[in-house]
């Protein structure tokens, strides 16, 4: 899709806001900037659209691209030279798998394959409730772990044939940081980046904080709004209908290490943190942990602004995040906790 330019008026100082929207890897990207010139905005938007092709080319496991080739070579057991774009993501997966005690691990893509999430016809997701239910409880031996991958400079090797990487939300967090870095390097210091409902703030909106919405657990509307400051990120992972899982490769069932099946106890998790990449991994780890264990995982991951909605629509959240939220619902069912490190 061709990047478009929209013009609106900001509520403070009447600074113009320029924005662009385009789609890559099934996700809608919307970027709005202020306190810059139209010419600069147009030039940078064009560059960012080119940068976004990186996501599709290198990190989409459903396409016959870099990640798919890497997964095929990993399953061979032989050492091989990997593209430089893959190495940082595998190292991040190893880091966050260790921090989360295995609640998050991007090496578990083969479970998605086992559940029928992938097919080989056109590279589209094909998961259905029936296929996921039928595969629930199936165990892969040895279980896939990112720590099973040995990294020697740019060479990779694993003895575990079940390792298959799917970076999922992690690639979105990494991409948000990549876009933010590019904006700053090109002289834009006030912007909001929205990548499929996940956000990264740069500077302000003409002196006022950027305000974004946090979706309800069933994704039917806005649960609350929050002002986000310079450098803050908001990552949300929600459960999806089977139709949306089948149509969008970045909508996928979250793996529950306890049951070796898709998570059923949680419908949504939102994490606020300055590092979008960390927040994305933490959201997946907390989602897998569920309403009973989410606090321990949040502490281990080093995040203290967290919201979790369980499958009974109860909202569990940290006190640090609660004081920042403006709920659209009157008297929601809240369980507010203070995380003790």
C-alpha positions in Angstrom: 0.0 0.0 0.0 1.3 3.5 -0.8 2.1 5.7 2.1 -0.4 8.5 2.4 -0.1 11.9 4.1 -2.8 13.3 6.3 -3.0 16.8 7.8 -4.8 17.7 11.0 -4.5 20.5 13.6 -3.0 19.7 17.0 -5.0 21.0 20.0 -1.9 22.8 21.5 0.0 25.6 19.8 -1.9 24.7 16.5 1.2 22.9 15.2 0.4 20.8 12.1 0.4 17.0 12.5 1.5 15.0 9.5 0.7 11.3 9.4 1.1 8.3 7.2 -0.5 4.8 7.1 0.6 1.7 5.3 0.5 -2.1 5.7 3.3 -4.6 6.0 3.2 -8.3 7.0 -0.6 -8.0 7.7 -0.2 -5.1 10.1 -1.3 -1.5 9.8 1.3 1.0 10.7 0.3 4.6 11.5 2.9 7.3 12.2 2.0 10.8 13.2 4.5 13.6 13.7 4.4 17.2 14.8 6.9 20.1 15.1 8.4 19.4 11.7 8.1 20.5 8.1 5.9 18.8 5.6 8.9 18.2 3.3 10.8 16.4 6.1 7.8 14.4 7.1 7.2 13.2 3.5 10.8 12.3 3.1 11.1 10.3 6.4 7.7 8.6 5.8 9.0 7.3 2.5 12.1 6.0 4.1 10.2 4.3 6.9 8.0 2.5 4.5 11.1 1.0 2.9 12.5 0.1 6.3 9.2 -1.7 7.1 9.9 -4.2 4.3 12.6 -5.5 6.7 9.8 -7.1 8.8 8.3 -9.0 5.9 11.6 -10.1 4.4 13.4 -11.2 7.5 11.0 -12.0 10.3 7.8 -13.4 8.8 8.0 -17.2 9.3 5.1 -17.8 6.9 6.9 -16.5 3.9 9.7 -18.3 2.0 12.2 -15.7 3.3 15.1 -15.4 5.7 13.5 -16.8 8.8 11.9 -19.7 7.1 15.2 -20.6 5.5 16.9 -20.3 8.9 14.4 -22.6 10.6 14.9 -25.2 7.8 18.7 -25.1 8.3 18.4 -25.3 12.1 16.4 -28.5 11.7 19.3 -30.1 9.8 21.5 -30.1 12.8 24.4 -28.7 10.8 26.2 -25.4 11.4 25.5 -22.7 8.9 26.0 -19.0 8.3 22.9 -17.0 9.3 21.9 -13.6 8.0 22.9 -10.8 10.3 19.3 -9.7 10.8 18.4 -13.0 12.5 21.2 -13.1 15.1 20.0 -10.2 17.3 16.5 -11.7 17.5 17.7 -15.1 18.5 19.9 -13.6 21.2 17.0 -11.6 22.5 14.9 -14.8 22.6 17.6 -16.5 24.6 17.8 -13.5 27.0 14.1 -13.2 27.6 13.5 -17.0 27.8 16.0 -17.0 30.6 14.5 -14.0 32.4 11.0 -15.4 32.1 11.9 -18.9 33.2 10.7 -20.2 29.9 7.3 -18.4 29.9 8.4 -16.7 26.7 10.6 -18.4 24.1 10.5 -17.6 20.4 11.9 -21.0 19.6 8.5 -22.7 20.1 7.2 -22.1 16.5 7.0 -25.8 15.9 4.1 -25.9 18.4 2.2 -23.5 16.1 3.1 -25.8 13.2 1.8 -28.8 15.1 -1.4 -27.1 15.9 -2.0 -26.4 12.2 -1.3 -22.7 12.4 1.0 -22.9 9.3 0.4 -24.4 6.0 2.5 -24.7 2.9 0.0 -23.1 0.5 0.6 -19.5 -0.1 2.2 -19.0 3.4 -1.0 -18.2 5.2 -2.0 -19.1 8.7 -4.6 -21.9 8.8 -5.3 -22.5 12.5 -8.8 -23.5 13.5 -10.3 -24.1 16.9 -10.6 -27.8 15.9 -7.0 -28.2 14.8 -5.7 -26.5 18.0 -7.9 -28.6 20.2 -6.9 -31.8 18.5 -3.3 -31.0 19.0 -3.6 -29.9 22.6 -1.3 -31.9 24.9 1.0 -33.1 22.2 4.5 -33.0 23.4 7.6 -32.3 21.4 10.7 -34.2 22.6 13.1 -32.8 23.2 11.2 -29.6 24.0 12.3 -26.6 21.8 14.3 -24.0 23.6 16.2 -21.0 22.2 19.1 -21.8 24.5 19.6 -25.0 22.4 20.9 -22.8 19.6 24.7 -22.3 19.6 25.9 -19.0 18.2 29.4 -18.7 16.9 29.8 -15.2 15.4 27.3 -15.4 12.5 27.1 -19.2 12.5 24.2 -21.1 14.1 23.8 -24.8 15.0 21.4 -26.8 17.2 21.1 -30.5 18.0 17.4 -30.0 18.8 15.3 -30.7 15.6 12.2 -29.2 17.2 13.7 -25.6 17.4 11.7 -23.3 15.1 11.7 -19.6 15.6 8.6 -17.4 15.4 9.3 -14.0 16.9 5.7 -12.8 16.9 5.1 -9.8 19.1 8.9 -9.6 19.8 9.5 -8.5 16.2 6.8 -5.7 16.7 8.6 -4.3 19.7 11.9 -4.5 18.0 10.4 -2.8 14.9 9.0 0.0 17.0 12.4 0.7 18.4 13.9 0.6 14.9 11.3 3.1 13.6 11.8 5.4 16.6 15.6 5.4 16.1 15.1 6.2 12.4 12.8 9.1 13.1 15.2 10.7 15.6 18.2 10.2 13.2 16.2 12.1 10.6 15.4 15.0 12.8 11.9 14.2 13.9 11.7 14.4 17.7 7.9 14.4 18.2 5.9 11.4 16.9 3.7 8.5 17.9 4.1 5.2 16.1 1.2 2.7 16.1 2.1 -0.7 14.8 -1.1 -2.9 14.8 -2.2 -1.4 18.2 1.2 -1.3 19.9 2.7 2.1 20.5 6.0 4.0 20.8 6.1 7.7 21.8 8.7 10.2 20.7 8.6 13.6 22.4 5.2 15.2 22.7 2.2 16.3 20.7 2.9 20.0 20.6 3.8 20.1 24.2 1.1 17.7 25.4 1.6 14.0 26.0 0.4 11.5 23.4 -2.8 9.8 24.6 -3.6 6.2 23.5 -6.3 3.7 24.1 -5.9 0.2 25.7 -8.3 -2.3 24.2 -10.9 -4.4 26.1 -10.0 -8.1 26.5 -12.4 -9.0 23.7 -11.1 -6.2 21.5 -14.6 -4.7 21.2 -13.6 -1.2 22.3 -11.4 0.9 24.5 -11.0 -0.2 28.1 -8.9 2.8 29.3 -6.8 5.6 28.0 -3.3 6.6 29.1 -0.9 9.5 28.5 2.5 8.2 27.4 5.7 10.2 27.8 8.8 10.6 25.7 10.3 7.2 24.9 7.5 5.1 26.5 6.1 2.0 24.7 2.7 0.3 25.1 2.5 -3.4 24.0 -0.8 -5.3 24.1 -1.3 -9.0 23.4 -4.8 -10.2 23.2 -6.6 -13.5 22.5 -8.0 -13.6 19.0 -11.0 -15.2 17.2 -10.1 -18.2 15.2 -11.0 -16.2 12.1 -8.5 -13.5 12.8 -5.8 -16.1 13.7 -6.3 -17.6 10.2 -6.2 -14.3 8.4 -3.3 -12.5 10.0 0.1 -14.2 10.6 0.8 -11.9 13.6 -2.4 -13.0 15.4 -1.6 -16.4 16.9 -2.4 -18.5 20.0 0.0 -18.1 22.9 1.7 -21.2 24.1 1.2 -22.3 27.7 4.3 -24.2 29.0 2.2 -25.8 31.8 -0.2 -27.5 29.5 1.8 -27.5 26.2 -1.4 -26.1 24.6 -2.8 -22.7 23.7 -3.5 -20.4 26.7 -7.1 -20.3 27.9 -6.9 -18.5 31.3 -6.0 -15.0 29.9 -7.6 -12.8 27.2 -5.3 -9.8 27.2 -2.1 -8.3 28.6 -0.8 -4.8 28.3 2.7 -3.7 29.4 4.1 -0.2 29.5 7.9 0.2 29.4 10.5 2.4 27.7 11.9 -0.6 25.9 9.3 -1.8 23.4 11.3 -5.0 22.8 11.4 -6.0 26.5 7.7 -5.0 26.8 6.7 -7.3 24.0 8.5 -10.3 25.5 7.1 -9.5 28.9 3.6 -9.3 27.5 3.9 -12.8 26.1 5.5 -14.2 29.2 2.9 -12.6 31.5 0.1 -13.8 29.2 1.4 -17.4 29.5 1.8 -17.0 33.3 -1.9 -16.1 33.8 -3.8 -14.6 36.7 -2.1 -16.8 39.3 1.6 -16.3 38.3 1.7 -13.0 36.4 3.2 -11.0 39.3 6.3 -13.2 39.7 6.9 -13.1 35.9 6.5 -9.3 35.8 9.1 -8.9 38.6 11.5 -11.3 36.9 11.1 -9.4 33.6 11.6 -6.1 35.3 8.3 -4.5 34.3 6.0 -2.7 36.8 3.2 -1.2 34.7 1.1 -4.2 33.7 -2.5 -5.0 33.0 -3.9 -8.5 32.6 -7.5 -9.5 31.8 -8.4 -13.1 32.7 -11.0 -15.3 31.0 -13.6 -14.1 33.6 -13.1 -10.5 32.6 -11.4 -9.6 35.8 -8.7 -6.9 35.5 -5.4 -7.5 37.3 -3.0 -4.6 37.3 -0.2 -3.0 39.1 -0.7 0.1 41.3 1.9 2.0 39.2 -0.2 1.6 36.0 -3.6 2.0 37.8 -2.8 5.5 38.8 -2.2 6.5 35.2 -5.3 5.0 33.6 -8.5 6.7 32.8 -11.1 3.9 32.5 -14.0 4.2 30.1 -16.1 1.7 32.2 -17.6 2.7 35.5 -16.4 0.6 38.4 -14.6 -2.2 36.5 -13.7 -5.4 38.4 -10.1 -4.6 39.5 -7.4 -6.5 41.4 -4.7 -3.9 42.1 -1.3 -5.0 43.4 2.0 -3.5 44.3 4.9 -5.5 43.0 7.5 -6.2 45.6 11.0 -6.9 44.3 
